[in-house]
Amino acid sequence: LDTSWLRLIINEFDDHAVEQAILLKEKNSGQVVVTMVDAEGADDFLFASAAKGADQLIKLTGDFSNINNHALALAYADLLKELKPDLILTGVQAHNDLDGSVGPLLAEHLGMPYVGYVAGVTATDGKVIVRKEYAGGLIAEIEVKLPAVLGIQAAEQPPRYIAYSKIRQVMGTAKIEERA
């Protein structure tokens, strides 16, 4: 399949992870740092994240054209060891290869617990309560001690729409920090 003519967009699960992070910030304060590898559409997604409310934007630079999820998790782990976040939110699945192993691999490299396919998060005093939905209308709530990695399937509300004019405005003020 020749994908050279396609314009790539961020996958829906990653967009939900950013939305959930911003919702947590709005409810509990804190700081949202959005990181992404240097790929087509990266700057657009990072600036859109800033327009939604992200505080810091980091783009990992290098050749990621043929990287697998194990190497990608290692690259993110090196950055996150430096940043020392309390909570890491990832999408649960890539839209182009149906693979969702970055979150669990990242948790393993960082020595943190991982819960995937999360559909709601509540933060309280050094822990989060995560909600997972199962077939048949079953819902589980799991208490997870921080720091932790969560794979977000759906944010508590749909990702907010940001007008392109606001994204263009943010492009003039927000800075994308590049890290090798």
Protein Blocks (a to p, Z undefined) as FASTA:
>chain_A
ZZklpccdddfklmmmmmmmmmmmmmngpaddddddddehklmmmmmmmmnopabdcdde
djfklccfklmmmmmmmmmmmnopabdcddfbdfklopaklmmmmmmmnopacdehiabd
cdeehiacdddddehhiacddddddddddddfbdfbdcddddfklmmmmmmmmccdddZZ
